[in-house]
Amino acid sequence: MRGGTSKCWLFNAVDVDPLIVPAGGVDAILTSAFGSGDPRQLDGVGGGSSTTSKAAIVRRSNTRGIDIDYLFAQVAIGDRRVEWGSNCGNCATAIGLYALQAGLVPVDAETTTVRMRNENTGAILTAEIATPGGIVPAEGTAAVPGTSALGVPVSLTFTDLAADDRSLLPTGAAWDRVTVGDNNYRATLVSAGAPAALLDAADLGLTGAEDNQVIAEHVPLLIALRGESALRMGLSRAGAPVSHAIPKVGIVGPPRDYRTSAGLDISAEEYDISVRMVSMLAPHPAIGLTSAVAVAAAVTVPGSVVADNARTGWPGSLRLGTAAGVLHLDIAATPEAGLESVTLHRAARRIATAELFVTPPAVLAGSA
């Protein structure tokens, strides 16, 4: 499935179930299926980039009020390993449509709502898809920044984002100083959608509106900042294996005129805040939806790096200026209840229903 600006292979838990397959077996199946261990992923279905090396294992939920449970997997490219610690909103967009097309949820006569739980993080998401006459769409004309491909329109809402300020801000502070070498960097460490470290672009000598070639030059520093932020957020311990999936890390800055990666000129008046994120070990071509939710959540925190750089506040809408173009978000928040939900408007399409052949070691690792 393509969801938004990501490509995600979706496995029914009937076929690949981590609860049944021995430990490490699912990792072996996925890395073999994607062709990991080769930067080109030549011997598998991966596309050699973080946005095309994603998978999810989907099942009907046994929990009341939840339709679908899914485990998200970020499959490494050059290494034969899988990161299980995060979520992907673009893939969740695809899962919402997949649940209808695979008959995992009943279809409404007008609009079908699919309530999903990401088992990696516990996040609750709701996908809404128009199904007039009870017909599940196969194609659509919705477009999103970052791809010229069209798809079925899907409204994706993240709910239950933060029970209190402490869960939204793991350190309890609107911003922290994160130190790498002899330099300090101002960052808001937030956990909503996904854990994220959002740094003030000015501290890196940037505006936040640079093209990704410039951002690529700063990736080693951003990776180091991610590692330090993980320690502060309690996501890692000193000496523990490094995760390239969490927290998400990126820079934010005030709106400025810029040119997208497709050559489209964007005026500063067309959006509210510049955002450039890192996906695994490279600049993200657009922005991951969980990262977008983290930015939206952080803008509701007075004094945060995001709030200080954004043109507008909350509640209402927020427009993110990404390398691929402008992403619109709807924020539901009140002074009394705080942040309630963030909604994004995406597009999804089924690309294939396939039988994948994995290497013998993966078959043995996956056998019961």
C-alpha positions in Angstrom: 0.0 0.0 0.0 1.0 3.6 -0.5 -0.1 5.8 2.4 0.7 9.5 1.9 4.4 9.7 1.1 5.3 6.3 2.3 5.2 2.8 0.9 4.2 0.1 3.4 3.9 -3.7 3.0 1.0 -4.8 5.2 1.0 -8.4 6.6 -2.1 -10.0 8.0 -1.3 -11.4 11.4 -2.9 -14.7 10.2 0.2 -15.2 8.1 2.9 -13.4 10.2 2.2 -13.3 13.9 4.8 -12.2 16.4 2.8 -14.0 19.1 3.5 -17.3 17.4 6.7 -16.9 15.4 9.8 -17.5 17.6 11.7 -14.5 18.8 13.7 -12.9 16.0 11.8 -14.9 13.3 9.6 -11.9 12.2 12.7 -9.8 11.9 14.4 -12.4 9.7 11.3 -12.6 7.5 11.0 -8.9 7.1 14.7 -8.2 6.4 14.7 -11.0 3.8 11.5 -9.8 2.2 12.8 -6.3 1.9 16.3 -7.3 0.8 18.0 -5.5 3.8 21.8 -5.7 4.2 22.2 -4.2 0.7 21.8 -0.3 0.4 19.8 -0.9 -2.8 17.6 -3.6 -1.2 18.1 -5.3 -4.6 17.0 -8.8 -3.4 13.7 -7.7 -2.0 10.8 -5.3 -2.2 12.4 -2.4 -0.3 13.1 0.7 -2.2 16.4 1.7 -0.7 15.0 4.6 1.4 13.4 4.9 4.8 10.1 5.9 3.3 9.9 2.7 1.2 11.2 0.3 3.8 8.2 0.0 6.1 5.9 -2.8 7.2 3.0 -3.4 9.5 1.4 -6.5 10.9 -2.3 -6.0 11.1 -5.0 -7.9 13.0 -8.6 -7.5 14.1 -8.6 -6.2 17.7 -10.2 -8.0 20.6 -10.4 -4.7 22.6 -13.7 -3.0 22.8 -13.9 0.2 20.9 -10.9 -0.7 18.7 -11.3 -2.2 15.3 -7.7 -2.8 14.3 -4.4 -3.5 16.1 -1.2 -3.1 14.2 2.6 -3.4 14.8 4.7 -1.0 12.8 8.2 -2.0 11.6 10.8 0.3 10.3 13.0 -2.1 8.3 16.6 -1.1 8.1 18.3 -0.8 4.7 22.0 -1.4 4.9 21.7 -3.6 8.1 19.6 -6.7 8.6 17.6 -5.4 11.5 14.1 -4.0 12.3 13.2 -1.1 14.6 9.9 -1.8 16.5 9.9 1.3 18.7 7.8 3.8 16.7 4.7 4.5 14.6 4.0 5.8 11.1 1.0 7.9 10.3 1.4 7.5 6.6 1.3 3.7 7.0 -1.7 4.1 9.4 -3.4 5.9 6.5 -2.8 2.8 4.3 -4.0 0.5 7.1 -7.3 2.3 7.4 -8.0 1.7 3.7 -6.5 -1.9 3.8 -8.9 -2.8 6.7 -11.8 -2.0 4.4 -10.4 -3.7 1.3 -9.5 -6.8 3.3 -12.9 -7.1 4.9 -11.5 -6.6 8.4 -14.2 -4.1 9.4 -17.8 -3.6 8.4 -18.5 -0.9 5.7 -20.9 1.9 6.4 -23.3 3.2 3.8 -21.8 6.7 3.8 -18.6 7.1 5.7 -16.7 4.2 7.4 -14.6 5.0 10.5 -11.8 2.6 11.4 -10.4 3.0 15.0 -6.9 1.7 15.2 -4.3 1.1 17.9 -0.6 1.2 17.3 0.7 -1.6 19.5 4.3 -0.2 19.5 3.3 3.0 21.3 -0.3 2.6 22.4 -1.4 5.5 20.2 -5.0 5.6 19.1 -5.8 6.7 15.6 -9.0 7.0 13.6 -9.3 6.8 9.8 -12.4 8.1 8.0 -13.1 7.0 4.4 -16.0 7.8 2.3 -17.9 4.7 1.3 -21.1 5.9 -0.5 -23.5 3.1 -1.0 -21.3 0.8 1.1 -18.8 0.6 -1.8 -15.1 0.4 -0.8 -13.1 2.7 -3.1 -10.1 1.4 -5.0 -8.9 4.6 -6.6 -9.2 8.3 -5.8 -8.2 11.8 -6.8 -6.7 13.1 -3.5 -3.2 14.4 -3.6 -0.6 15.2 -0.8 2.6 17.2 -0.9 5.6 15.0 -1.7 4.2 12.9 -4.4 2.3 13.4 -7.7 0.4 10.1 -7.2 -3.3 10.3 -6.4 -5.2 8.1 -4.0 -8.3 7.5 -1.9 -8.9 10.4 0.5 -8.4 9.4 4.1 -8.8 11.7 7.1 -6.5 10.5 9.8 -7.0 11.7 13.4 -4.6 11.1 16.3 -6.5 11.1 19.7 -5.5 10.5 23.3 -2.3 12.4 22.7 -1.5 13.5 26.2 -3.2 12.8 29.5 -1.3 15.6 31.2 1.6 18.0 30.6 4.1 15.5 31.9 3.1 12.9 29.3 3.3 15.5 26.6 6.6 16.8 27.8 8.7 13.9 29.1 11.2 16.3 30.9 8.4 18.5 32.2 9.9 21.6 30.5 8.7 23.6 27.5 12.3 23.5 26.2 15.6 21.9 27.2 19.2 22.6 26.3 20.8 19.5 24.7 24.5 19.5 24.6 26.8 17.9 22.0 30.5 18.6 22.2 31.0 22.2 23.5 27.7 23.5 22.1 24.2 23.8 23.5 21.0 23.5 21.4 17.5 24.6 22.4 15.0 21.8 21.9 11.5 20.9 22.8 11.2 17.3 23.7 7.7 16.1 23.1 5.8 12.8 23.1 2.7 13.0 20.9 2.2 11.0 17.7 5.8 9.9 18.3 8.5 11.0 20.7 10.3 13.9 19.0 13.2 16.3 19.6 12.4 19.6 17.8 15.4 21.9 17.7 15.6 25.6 17.0 17.1 25.9 13.5 18.9 29.2 14.5 21.1 27.3 17.0 22.5 25.2 14.0 23.0 28.4 12.0 20.0 27.5 9.8 16.6 29.0 9.1 14.6 25.8 8.9 13.6 26.5 5.3 16.7 25.1 3.6 16.6 22.4 0.9 17.5 18.8 1.9 21.0 19.0 0.4 21.8 21.5 3.1 20.0 19.5 5.8 22.0 16.5 4.8 25.2 18.2 5.8 23.9 18.5 9.3 22.6 15.0 9.7 25.6 13.7 11.8 25.0 16.5 14.3 21.2 15.8 14.3 21.8 12.1 14.9 24.1 13.0 17.9 21.4 15.3 19.2 18.8 12.5 18.8 21.0 10.3 21.0 21.3 12.9 23.7 17.6 13.7 23.5 16.8 10.0 23.9 18.7 9.9 27.2 16.8 12.9 28.5 13.4 11.5 27.4 14.1 8.2 29.1 14.0 6.4 25.8 17.5 5.0 26.1 20.2 4.3 28.6 23.9 5.2 28.4 25.7 2.5 26.5 22.5 1.0 25.1 22.2 0.2 21.4 21.5 3.3 19.3 18.0 3.6 17.8 17.7 5.5 14.6 13.9 5.5 14.7 13.1 7.3 18.0 13.0 10.0 19.0 12.2 11.7 15.7 14.5 14.6 15.3 14.4 17.8 13.2 14.6 21.5 13.2 12.0 24.3 13.1 12.1 27.9 12.2 9.8 30.8 11.3 8.1 30.9 7.9 10.3 32.2 5.0 10.0 32.1 1.2 11.5 28.9 -0.1 11.5 26.5 -3.0 10.3 22.9 -2.7 12.2 19.8 -3.8 9.9 19.8 -6.9 10.8 23.4 -7.8 7.6 25.0 -6.5 8.1 28.5 -4.9 6.3 28.8 -1.5 5.7 32.2 0.0 6.2 32.8 3.8 2.5 33.8 3.8 1.4 30.4 2.8 2.4 28.6 6.0 3.1 29.0 9.7 6.3 27.2 10.5 9.3 25.7 8.7 10.0 22.0 9.5 12.8 19.8 8.3 13.0 16.3 9.8 15.5 13.4 9.7 14.1 9.9 8.8 16.5 7.2 10.1 19.8 8.5 8.7 18.7 10.9 6.0 16.6 14.1 5.6 12.9 13.2 5.2 11.7 14.1 1.7 8.5 15.6 3.3 7.6 14.9 6.9 6.4 11.8 8.7 2.8 12.2 10.0 3.8 11.3 13.6 6.4 14.0 13.4 3.8 16.4 12.1 1.6 15.5 15.1 4.5 16.2 17.5 5.0 19.6 15.9 1.3 20.4 16.2 1.3 19.3 19.9 4.4 21.4 20.7 2.8 24.5 19.2 0.2 24.3 21.9 2.9 24.6 24.6 3.7 28.3 25.4 7.4 29.0 25.3 8.2 25.9 23.3 10.7 26.1 20.4 7.8 25.5 18.1 5.5 28.0 19.6 8.2 30.6 19.6 8.9 30.1 15.9 5.3 29.6 14.6 3.3 32.5 13.2 0.0 31.4 14.6 -1.1 29.6 17.8 -3.9 27.2 18.6 -6.6 26.0 18.5 -7.5 25.7 14.8 -5.2 24.9 12.0 -1.4 24.7 11.5 0.4 24.8 8.2 3.8 23.1 8.1 6.3 24.2 5.4 8.2 21.0 4.5 10.8 20.3 1.9 8.0 18.8 -0.3 5.4 21.5 0.3 2.8 22.7 2.8 1.0 20.2 5.0 -2.3 21.3 6.7 -3.3 20.0 10.1 -6.4 20.6 12.2 -5.9 20.9 15.9 -8.6 20.4 18.5 -7.5 21.9 21.8 -9.0 23.9 24.6 -7.4 25.8 27.6 -9.4 23.5 29.9 -8.7 20.1 28.3 -5.5 20.9 26.5 -4.7 19.0 23.3 -7.4 16.7 22.3 -6.7 15.6 18.7 -4.8 16.3 15.5 -6.3 15.5 12.1 -4.4 15.2 8.8 -5.9 14.8 5.3 -4.1 12.1 3.4 -4.4 9.7 0.4 -3.8 6.0 0.1 -3.8 3.3 -2.7 -3.4 -0.4 -2.9 -0.4 -1.2 -5.1 -0.3 -5.0 -4.9 -1.5 -8.2 -3.4 1.5 -10.3 -3.5 3.2 -13.5 -2.4 6.8 -12.8 -1.2 9.5 -15.4 -1.3 12.1 -15.2 1.5 15.5 -16.8 1.8 15.8 -20.2 3.5 17.3 -18.8 6.8 14.3 -16.6 7.2 12.0 -19.5 6.5 13.7 -21.5 9.3 13.6 -18.6 11.7 9.9 -18.1 11.0 8.9 -21.8 11.4 7.1 -22.8 14.5 
